């Protein structure tokens, strides 16, 4: 049974992006390497600030929608509950080396539809 991840990414200005994926590592690489046109590329959102696991697709989408409705302060408090220093939680995933280039076609990408600050 696949796992679903709800995640919050940010940039140095703490602009937030909320998304859903089944492959967190791959999706974060796509954001870091700016492979997906849109909000995260435009605002240079490349740091993973928070993530959680959901048991079902419906649960993940429901949680994503819930987080998107929250005020900014509440989203920040949630991220700080896991990551009080606002470090990039994915920074060590590749042993300190530069992440590999990921080639993804639109059909291979997960839907990450949360675009908000």
PyMOL commands that set and color helices and strands:
alter all, ss='L'
color gray80, all
select helices_A, chain A and resi 24-32+39-42+57-69+72-82
alter helices_A, ss='H'
color red, helices_A
select strands_A, chain A and resi 4-10+17-21+47-54
alter strands_A, ss='S'
color yellow, strands_A
deselect
rebuild
show_as cartoon
